[in-house]
Amino acid sequence: MRTLFGVIGLTLLLPSTAQYWSDAGVVIDAFGEIGRFHFDAVNNKLYSTGSWIQDQGQPGQSLRYVMKDETGWSLSVPVDNLIYTVANYRDTLYMGGDFIGVGGEFMYYAARRVNDVWESCGNFNNAVRRFEVIDDELYVIGAFTTINSSPCQGVAKWAGNGWECVGDLNASFCLPVDITSYQGRLVISGTLYFDEAQYAHVMQYVDGEWIPVGPYGILGGLSGGGQLQVYQDELYVGGLIPLNAGNAGFCLQKWNGTAWSQVGEGLQDETGGTGQTIKVKDLLVHDGKLFVCGGFTYAGHEYAPRIATWDGVEWCSVGGDFGDNEVTAMAFYNDTLYIGCGLDAVVDGQQIVGIAQFVAPEFENHCSGDVSVAAIGEHATARLQALGGGRFRVDGTMPNGMVTFLDALGRVTANHAYRGEEVFEVAGLPSGIYFVLLPDGSKLRSASLE
C-alpha cells in the first residue's frame, strides 16, 4: 500500500445563536413577499419593491414601494397592482410592474416621475419586470409582446423619446426577470421557452440575434433563470436550477464564455444534498465578494443558512437564524447590509416587517476552505470537484482507469472505473474521511466531501 497524503472530510457546524439581524423599521399596514432592492447611487436612496400594502381597506389603491434615505423610510404614490422595479436614469425615476393605475391615473405597466409628477412612459401590454441601466442605456424587460401597439417581445431600450425593440426573441413563453452585459453582449434570464428547442431560460444577444448561453441555458422541466451578476470575469446565474437535470450547479452556476461550471462545491439544501426544490433569489457584489441569498442551508457544505459569500476560492457564512424563511433580496446602504424577508419572518428570534438590517460587528465567517480536490502527486494533471450525492466532476486531464477511495486506515471503500466522462458517480459512498488515488497513481486531498 502506498503512503497516503491528504484527507477528505465532512465538517458540520451547529447554528449560531448570536444576534446578527434586527428589524429595519419599515412602518406599513401589511406586506407579502419582498422583491429586489434598487439602489440609486446618484441620490443615495434605497428602494424596495414587492407586496408593500398601505391603506389596506382601499382596494386598488393600496400597493406601494418603500424608499429609504438619510431621513428614514417613506412610501410611494399608490398603485393598483405590484411594483417590480425602480431605476434612476439620467435623474428620472422609472417604475415598472403589474399595475395599470398610478395615483388614480391610467399608466400601463410603466411610469416615470418628471418634475415630481408621475407620467406614462409607453403603453406596454403586459408586466414590466425590470428597468436596468447598462453602459448609459436604459433597458426594459418583461412579459410584454407590444409597446405602444408595436410588436416587441420581452426586451427594449430607450432611444431618445421612445422605446426601441432589441431583436426578436421569438419565444413561445417569455418572462425575463434580469438583464446584464457580459463580454460585450446583453444577457437575459428568466422563464423562457422555445418551441421544439432544448435550450431555455438564459439567452445572449449576438450580432442582432438572441441565442442560448451554454448551448442549452438551464436544463430541466421544472427550472428557470433568476438573477444575474458578473463577478471575477465570469457570469453567475441563480434561480431554480436542478442538478439532476444535467446542470453544472444546484440553484447557482457560472459561465466563463465557454462552459458552465459549479461554484466551488456549490450550494446544498437543509439535508446537505441537492434534491429539494429551492432557489437562489438574489446576487450582489460588494467589497470584492459575491453575496448569494435564497433558500439554501449549506454553501460549500458549510452551514450558511439563506445567505453566504463567495470570494472565488471559498464559501463563508454571514450568520443568522432564519427558520424556514428564505432571504429574497440584498442591498448595501451606507455600508449596512439590508435583506428582504418573507411573510411572518422571524430572524434571530425577532419578528421582521419585511426588511432586516445587519447589526453584528462582523459576519460570522465560518468558511469552507479551498474546496477543490487537488492532486499532490507529481504526475497529476487533474482535479476533482465533489458535487454532492457521490457525484464528482473531473477538471483537467485524467487517464482511463480505476479511481480508488480509501478510508483513514487505508482500506478500499469504493472503486470507480473511469472512462473519460466529465462527471461520474460513486454509488453508495457514505460520508466520512477518505483518501483518493487516481489511475496514474496520484494522491488527492480536499477540505470536504459529502
C-alpha positions as CSV (number, residue, x, y, z in Angstrom):
1,M,0.0,0.0,0.0
2,R,1.3,3.4,-0.9
3,T,1.9,6.1,1.7
4,L,-1.1,8.4,1.5
5,F,-1.1,12.1,2.0
6,G,-4.2,14.3,2.4
7,V,-7.6,13.8,3.9
8,I,-11.1,14.2,2.6
9,G,-13.6,15.0,5.3
10,L,-17.0,16.4,6.1
11,T,-17.4,19.1,8.7
12,L,-20.8,20.1,10.1
13,L,-21.3,23.2,12.3
14,L,-24.2,23.9,14.5
15,P,-26.3,27.1,14.0
16,S,-25.0,30.2,15.8
17,T,-27.2,31.8,18.5
18,A,-25.6,35.3,18.0
19,Q,-27.7,38.3,17.2
20,Y,-26.9,39.3,13.6
21,W,-30.1,41.0,12.4
22,S,-32.7,43.4,13.6
23,D,-35.9,44.8,12.1
24,A,-35.1,47.7,9.7
25,G,-38.0,49.9,10.9
26,V,-40.4,50.0,7.9
27,V,-43.9,51.1,9.1
28,I,-46.6,49.6,6.9
29,D,-50.1,48.2,7.3
30,A,-49.2,44.8,5.8
31,F,-46.8,43.1,3.4
32,G,-46.1,39.9,1.5
33,E,-43.0,38.7,-0.3
34,I,-40.4,41.5,-0.8
35,G,-38.8,41.8,-4.2
36,R,-35.4,43.1,-5.1
37,F,-33.8,46.2,-3.8
38,H,-32.9,49.1,-6.2
39,F,-30.1,51.4,-5.1
40,D,-30.0,54.9,-6.5
41,A,-26.3,55.9,-6.2
42,V,-26.9,59.4,-7.6
43,N,-29.3,60.4,-4.8
44,N,-28.2,57.8,-2.2
45,K,-31.7,56.3,-1.9
46,L,-32.6,52.6,-1.5
47,Y,-35.9,51.3,-2.9
48,S,-37.7,48.1,-2.1
49,T,-40.4,46.7,-4.3
50,G,-42.8,43.9,-3.7
51,S,-46.0,43.4,-1.8
52,W,-46.0,46.5,0.4
53,I,-49.6,47.4,1.4
54,Q,-50.8,50.7,2.9
55,D,-54.5,51.8,3.4
56,Q,-55.5,48.1,3.3
57,G,-59.2,49.0,3.2
58,Q,-59.0,50.7,-0.1
59,P,-58.8,48.0,-2.9
60,G,-56.8,49.0,-5.9
61,Q,-55.1,51.9,-4.2
62,S,-53.1,50.1,-1.5
63,L,-49.8,48.9,-3.0
64,R,-46.6,50.9,-2.7
65,Y,-42.8,50.7,-2.9
66,V,-40.8,51.8,0.1
67,M,-37.8,54.1,-0.1
68,K,-35.0,54.8,2.4
69,D,-32.9,57.9,2.5
70,E,-31.0,59.7,5.3
71,T,-34.3,60.7,7.0
72,G,-35.7,57.2,7.2
73,W,-38.3,55.2,5.3
74,S,-41.2,56.7,3.2
75,L,-43.9,55.3,0.9
76,S,-44.6,55.9,-2.8
77,V,-47.7,57.0,-4.5
78,P,-50.4,54.2,-4.5
79,V,-50.7,51.9,-7.5
80,D,-53.3,49.2,-8.2
81,N,-51.0,46.2,-8.5
82,L,-47.5,45.1,-7.7
83,I,-44.4,47.2,-8.5
84,Y,-41.4,45.0,-9.5
85,T,-38.7,47.5,-10.5
86,V,-37.4,51.1,-9.9
87,A,-34.4,52.7,-11.7
88,N,-32.9,56.1,-11.9
89,Y,-31.9,57.0,-15.5
90,R,-30.5,60.5,-16.1
91,D,-32.1,61.7,-12.9
92,T,-35.5,60.5,-13.9
93,L,-37.1,57.8,-11.8
94,Y,-38.7,54.9,-13.8
95,M,-41.1,52.4,-12.2
96,G,-42.5,49.1,-13.7
97,G,-44.7,46.3,-12.6
98,D,-48.1,44.7,-13.0
99,F,-50.1,47.9,-12.4
100,I,-52.2,49.9,-14.9
101,G,-53.0,52.7,-12.5
102,V,-50.7,55.2,-10.7
103,G,-52.2,57.7,-8.3
104,G,-55.6,57.1,-9.9
105,E,-54.3,57.7,-13.5
106,F,-54.0,55.1,-16.2
107,M,-50.4,54.1,-16.9
108,Y,-49.9,50.7,-18.4
109,Y,-47.3,48.7,-16.6
110,A,-44.6,51.5,-16.6
111,A,-44.3,55.1,-15.4
112,R,-41.7,57.8,-14.8
113,R,-41.5,60.8,-12.5
114,V,-40.8,64.1,-14.2
115,N,-40.8,67.3,-12.1
116,D,-42.3,65.3,-9.2
117,V,-45.2,64.2,-11.3
118,W,-45.8,60.6,-12.5
119,E,-46.5,60.2,-16.2
120,S,-46.7,57.3,-18.7
121,C,-43.6,56.2,-20.4
122,G,-45.2,53.9,-23.0
123,N,-48.1,51.6,-23.2
124,F,-47.0,48.0,-22.6
125,N,-49.5,45.2,-23.0
126,N,-48.1,43.1,-20.1
127,A,-46.0,43.4,-17.0
128,V,-42.6,45.2,-16.9
129,R,-40.3,43.2,-14.7
130,R,-37.1,45.2,-14.7
131,F,-35.5,48.5,-15.7
132,E,-31.7,48.4,-15.9
133,V,-29.1,50.9,-16.9
134,I,-26.3,49.3,-18.9
135,D,-23.5,51.4,-20.4
136,D,-25.6,54.5,-20.0
137,E,-28.5,52.9,-21.9
138,L,-31.9,52.2,-20.2
139,Y,-33.3,48.7,-20.9
140,V,-36.7,47.3,-20.0
141,I,-37.6,43.6,-19.8
142,G,-40.8,41.9,-19.1
143,A,-43.8,39.7,-20.2
144,F,-44.9,42.2,-22.8
145,T,-45.3,41.5,-26.5
146,T,-46.1,45.0,-27.7
147,I,-45.2,48.6,-26.8
148,N,-47.4,51.3,-28.0
149,S,-49.2,48.6,-30.1
150,S,-46.0,47.8,-32.0
151,P,-44.6,44.2,-31.7
152,C,-41.8,43.8,-29.2
153,Q,-41.3,40.7,-27.1
154,G,-39.5,40.9,-23.8
155,V,-36.6,43.4,-24.4
156,A,-36.4,47.0,-25.4
157,K,-34.2,50.1,-24.8
158,W,-35.0,53.8,-24.5
159,A,-34.0,55.6,-27.7
160,G,-34.4,59.4,-27.5
161,N,-38.1,59.7,-26.6
162,G,-39.4,56.2,-27.2
163,W,-38.7,52.5,-26.9
164,E,-36.7,50.5,-29.5
165,C,-37.1,46.7,-29.6
166,V,-33.9,44.7,-29.1
167,G,-34.0,41.8,-31.5
168,D,-36.7,39.2,-31.8
169,L,-36.7,36.6,-29.0
170,N,-39.4,34.5,-30.8
171,A,-40.1,32.7,-27.5
172,S,-43.2,30.5,-27.0
173,F,-43.2,31.7,-23.4
174,C,-41.4,34.8,-22.3
175,L,-41.0,36.1,-18.7
176,P,-37.5,37.6,-18.4
177,V,-36.6,38.8,-14.9
178,D,-33.0,40.1,-15.2
179,I,-30.6,41.6,-17.8
180,T,-26.9,42.4,-17.7
181,S,-23.9,42.7,-20.0
182,Y,-21.2,40.0,-20.2
183,Q,-18.2,40.1,-22.6
184,G,-19.9,42.9,-24.5
185,R,-23.2,41.1,-25.0
186,L,-26.6,41.6,-23.5
187,V,-27.7,38.5,-21.4
188,I,-31.2,37.9,-20.1
189,S,-32.5,35.3,-17.8
190,G,-36.0,34.2,-16.6
191,T,-38.6,31.7,-17.7
192,L,-38.0,31.5,-21.4
193,Y,-39.2,28.6,-23.6
194,F,-38.9,28.0,-27.3
195,D,-41.0,25.6,-29.4
196,E,-39.2,22.3,-30.2
197,A,-35.9,23.5,-28.8
198,Q,-33.8,22.1,-25.9
199,Y,-32.4,25.4,-24.8
200,A,-34.2,27.6,-22.2
201,H,-34.0,30.4,-19.7
202,V,-30.7,32.2,-20.4
203,M,-30.1,34.0,-23.7
204,Q,-27.5,36.3,-25.1
205,Y,-27.7,38.9,-27.9
206,V,-25.1,38.2,-30.6
207,D,-24.9,40.0,-33.9
208,G,-28.6,41.0,-33.8
209,E,-29.8,37.6,-32.8
210,W,-30.8,36.0,-29.5
211,I,-29.1,32.7,-28.9
212,P,-28.8,30.4,-25.9
213,V,-26.0,30.6,-23.4
214,G,-24.5,27.2,-22.9
215,P,-25.6,26.0,-25.5
216,Y,-28.7,24.8,-23.6
217,G,-29.0,27.5,-20.9
218,I,-30.7,25.9,-17.9
219,L,-31.9,22.3,-18.3
220,G,-34.9,20.6,-16.7
221,G,-38.7,20.6,-16.9
222,L,-39.0,22.4,-13.6
223,S,-36.4,25.1,-13.9
224,G,-35.9,28.8,-14.5
225,G,-33.3,31.5,-14.5
226,G,-33.1,34.2,-11.8
227,Q,-30.8,37.0,-11.0
228,L,-27.5,37.6,-12.9
229,Q,-24.2,39.0,-11.7
230,V,-20.8,39.4,-13.3
231,Y,-18.0,38.5,-10.8
232,Q,-14.3,38.0,-11.4
233,D,-14.9,38.0,-15.2
234,E,-17.5,35.2,-15.0
235,L,-21.3,35.3,-15.4
236,Y,-23.2,33.9,-12.4
237,V,-26.9,33.0,-12.7
238,G,-29.1,31.9,-9.8
239,G,-32.6,30.6,-9.9
240,L,-34.5,27.3,-9.9
241,I,-31.6,25.1,-11.3
242,P,-31.9,21.4,-10.6
243,L,-28.6,19.4,-10.6
244,N,-30.1,16.1,-11.6
245,A,-31.3,17.6,-14.9
246,G,-27.7,17.8,-16.0
247,N,-26.9,21.4,-15.0
248,A,-23.5,22.3,-13.7
249,G,-24.8,23.7,-10.4
250,F,-27.7,23.5,-7.9
251,C,-29.5,26.8,-7.7
252,L,-26.4,28.6,-8.9
253,Q,-23.9,28.2,-11.7
254,K,-21.4,30.3,-13.6
255,W,-20.4,30.8,-17.2
256,N,-16.9,31.7,-18.4
257,G,-17.8,32.3,-22.0
258,T,-17.1,28.7,-23.0
259,A,-18.6,26.4,-20.4
260,W,-20.9,26.3,-17.3
261,S,-19.4,25.2,-14.0
262,Q,-20.4,24.8,-10.4
263,V,-19.4,27.5,-7.9
264,G,-16.8,25.7,-5.7
265,E,-18.6,22.8,-4.0
266,G,-21.9,24.6,-4.6
267,L,-25.0,25.1,-2.5
268,Q,-26.9,22.4,-0.6
269,D,-30.4,22.2,0.9
270,E,-31.3,21.5,4.5
271,T,-30.5,17.8,4.2
272,G,-27.0,18.6,3.0
273,G,-27.9,17.4,-0.5
274,T,-29.3,18.8,-3.7
275,G,-32.7,17.1,-4.0
276,Q,-35.0,19.7,-2.7
277,T,-36.7,22.4,-4.9
278,I,-35.1,25.6,-3.7
279,K,-33.9,28.8,-5.4
280,V,-31.2,31.4,-5.3
281,K,-33.2,34.6,-5.1
282,D,-30.5,37.4,-5.4
283,L,-26.9,38.0,-6.2
284,L,-24.8,41.0,-5.1
285,V,-21.2,42.0,-5.5
286,H,-19.8,44.1,-2.6
287,D,-16.3,44.7,-1.2
288,G,-14.7,42.2,-3.5
289,K,-17.1,39.3,-2.7
290,L,-20.2,37.8,-4.2
291,F,-23.2,37.7,-1.8
292,V,-25.8,35.0,-2.5
293,C,-29.2,34.5,-0.9
294,G,-32.2,32.3,-1.2
295,G,-33.5,29.1,0.3
296,F,-30.3,27.1,0.7
297,T,-28.9,25.9,4.1
298,Y,-25.3,25.0,3.3
299,A,-22.7,26.6,1.0
300,G,-19.7,24.5,0.1
301,H,-21.0,22.1,2.8
302,E,-20.5,24.8,5.4
303,Y,-23.6,25.7,7.5
304,A,-24.6,29.1,6.0
305,P,-28.4,29.3,6.1
306,R,-30.0,31.6,3.4
307,I,-27.1,33.9,2.8
308,A,-23.4,33.3,2.1
309,T,-20.4,34.9,0.4
310,W,-18.1,33.5,-2.3
311,D,-14.6,35.0,-3.0
312,G,-13.6,32.8,-5.9
313,V,-11.9,30.3,-3.6
314,E,-14.2,29.5,-0.6
315,W,-17.7,29.9,0.7
316,C,-18.3,31.7,4.0
317,S,-21.4,32.2,6.2
318,V,-22.8,35.6,7.0
319,G,-24.8,34.5,10.1
320,G,-28.3,34.4,11.4
321,D,-31.2,32.1,12.2
322,F,-34.0,32.4,9.6
323,G,-36.1,29.4,10.5
324,D,-38.0,28.2,7.4
325,N,-37.9,31.6,5.7
326,E,-36.0,32.5,2.6
327,V,-33.9,35.6,2.1
328,T,-35.3,37.2,-1.0
329,A,-33.2,40.3,-1.6
330,M,-30.0,42.0,-0.6
331,A,-28.5,45.6,-0.7
332,F,-25.9,47.7,1.0
333,Y,-26.9,51.2,2.1
334,N,-24.3,53.3,3.8
335,D,-22.2,50.2,4.3
336,T,-25.0,48.4,6.1
337,L,-26.4,45.1,4.7
338,Y,-30.2,45.0,4.3
339,I,-32.1,41.9,3.4
340,G,-35.7,41.2,2.3
341,C,-37.5,38.5,4.3
342,G,-40.7,36.5,3.8
343,L,-44.1,37.0,5.2
344,D,-44.2,36.4,9.0
345,A,-40.4,36.1,9.1
346,V,-38.7,35.6,12.4
347,V,-35.0,36.3,12.3
348,D,-32.7,35.7,15.3
349,G,-35.9,35.4,17.3
350,Q,-37.3,38.8,16.3
351,Q,-40.4,39.4,14.2
352,I,-39.3,41.2,11.0
353,V,-41.5,43.6,9.0
354,G,-40.3,42.8,5.5
355,I,-36.7,44.1,5.8
356,A,-33.9,43.3,8.3
357,Q,-30.6,45.1,8.7
358,F,-27.3,43.6,9.8
359,V,-26.3,44.8,13.3
360,A,-23.4,42.5,14.4
361,P,-19.8,43.8,14.4
362,E,-18.8,41.4,11.6
363,F,-20.1,38.5,9.5
364,E,-19.9,35.0,11.1
365,N,-17.3,33.9,8.5
366,H,-17.3,30.1,9.0
367,C,-15.6,29.2,5.8
368,S,-15.4,26.1,3.6
369,G,-11.7,26.4,2.7
370,D,-10.3,25.7,-0.7
371,V,-13.0,23.3,-1.9
372,S,-11.4,21.6,-4.9
373,V,-9.7,18.2,-4.7
374,A,-6.1,19.0,-5.6
375,A,-3.6,16.3,-6.7
376,I,-0.4,16.2,-4.7
377,G,1.4,13.5,-6.8
378,E,3.9,14.8,-9.4
379,H,2.1,13.1,-12.3
380,A,-1.3,14.5,-11.7
381,T,-2.9,16.9,-14.2
382,A,-6.5,16.5,-13.0
383,R,-8.6,17.9,-10.2
384,L,-11.9,16.6,-8.8
385,Q,-14.8,18.6,-7.6
386,A,-17.3,16.9,-5.2
387,L,-20.8,17.8,-6.4
388,G,-22.6,16.0,-3.6
389,G,-24.5,12.7,-3.6
390,G,-21.4,10.8,-4.5
391,R,-21.0,12.7,-7.8
392,F,-17.7,14.1,-9.0
393,R,-16.6,16.4,-11.8
394,V,-13.2,16.0,-13.5
395,D,-11.3,19.2,-14.2
396,G,-8.2,18.7,-16.4
397,T,-6.8,15.5,-17.9
398,M,-7.2,12.2,-16.2
399,P,-6.3,8.8,-17.9
400,N,-8.8,6.0,-18.0
401,G,-8.5,3.5,-15.2
402,M,-9.5,2.9,-11.6
403,V,-10.3,5.7,-9.2
404,T,-10.0,4.3,-5.7
405,F,-11.4,5.7,-2.4
406,L,-9.8,4.5,0.8
407,D,-10.7,5.2,4.5
408,A,-8.3,6.7,7.0
409,L,-6.8,3.2,7.7
410,G,-6.0,2.7,4.0
411,R,-8.8,0.2,3.4
412,V,-10.5,0.3,0.0
413,T,-14.0,1.7,0.4
414,A,-15.1,2.1,-3.2
415,N,-13.8,1.9,-6.8
416,H,-14.9,3.6,-10.0
417,A,-13.8,2.5,-13.5
418,Y,-13.1,5.9,-15.1
419,R,-13.7,6.1,-18.9
420,G,-13.2,9.7,-19.7
421,E,-16.6,11.1,-18.5
422,E,-16.7,14.7,-17.2
423,V,-18.9,13.8,-14.3
424,F,-19.0,10.4,-12.6
425,E,-20.9,8.9,-9.6
426,V,-19.7,6.6,-6.9
427,A,-22.8,4.8,-5.7
428,G,-23.1,4.0,-2.0
429,L,-20.2,6.1,-0.9
430,P,-21.0,7.2,2.7
431,S,-20.0,10.4,4.3
432,G,-16.7,10.2,6.1
433,I,-12.9,10.6,5.8
434,Y,-11.3,9.4,2.6
435,F,-8.1,9.3,0.5
436,V,-8.3,9.2,-3.3
437,L,-5.9,7.5,-5.7
438,L,-6.2,8.4,-9.4
439,P,-5.5,6.0,-12.2
440,D,-1.9,7.4,-12.7
441,G,-1.1,6.8,-9.0
442,S,-1.5,10.4,-8.0
443,K,-2.9,11.1,-4.5
444,L,-5.6,13.7,-3.8
445,R,-6.6,15.9,-0.9
446,S,-9.6,18.1,-0.2
447,A,-11.2,20.2,2.5
448,S,-14.5,18.5,2.4
449,L,-16.5,15.7,0.8
450,E,-20.1,14.6,1.2
